Amino acid sequence: MKIRKEIMDFAEVMEKVMRVNDAKKGNSWKTLSLGYLEDKMGEQWDEWFPTPSKAKTVDVANYCMMLFHRYDEIQEIE
């Protein structure tokens, strides 16, 4: 499957933001509780909503990505 340029562009920016936090946080999101990640995503959304920006959009998207993958793990266990 060929991935659309717009999606790849967005994914590359998401990856860049994740890498900035690697030294401090690494892959800790893989062990954080779903509730914590959901709360953090909500906080990012609340920061984005009154003053939308590209940077904040990426922050929201990264938390959505984390939750997307964590929900898969939980469903596999159930």
N, C-alpha and C positions, 0 to 999 in steps of 0.2 A: 504494500500500500504506500502510495506517495503521500507524504504529509505536506499539507499546504504551507506555503511560505509564511503566512501570517501566524500560523500555529507554531512553527519552528522559531520565528522571531520572538514570540512571547515566551516560549519554553526556554530559549537561550537567556533571556533576561531573568526569568525565574531562577535558573541555575546559577547565574552570576550572583544574585542576591543570597541564595543558599550558601554559596561558597564563601561569601564575606563572613558568614556566621560560623563556618566550619571550625575554626580554631577555638571559638568560645563554646559552641553548642554541639558540634559534630552531628551525629545522627540521633541525638537524644529524643527527637520527636517520635522515634520508633518505639520508645518505651514509656512515653508520657501517657497519662490516662486520656481516654477519649473526651471526658468532661473538660479537662484542662485545655485540650486542643480546640474544642468547641467554644469554650469561653474566650480563648485568645483570638479565634477567628471572628467572633462577635465583636471583640474590642477593635480589631482591625477594621471591620465593617463600619462600626460606629465612628471611627476616625476618618474613614473614607467618605461616608455619606454627606456630612455637611460641606466638605471641601474636596471634591473628587480630584484625584491626581493620578498620573501614570504610576508613580512609585507606590502609592497606597494600593492601587489595583493589583500590583504584583504581590504585595504583602498578603492581601486577601486571598489571591489565587494560590500562593504557597501553602497557606493553612488549609485551603480546600483540597489541595493535592495530598497533604499529609493525612487529612481525614479520609479521603478517598481510599488511600492505601491501608490505613488502619482499619477501616470498616471491612475491607476484604479479609484481613487477618481474623477479625472477630467472627465473621460469617463462616470462615473455614473451621473455626473451633466449635461453633454451635452445631 
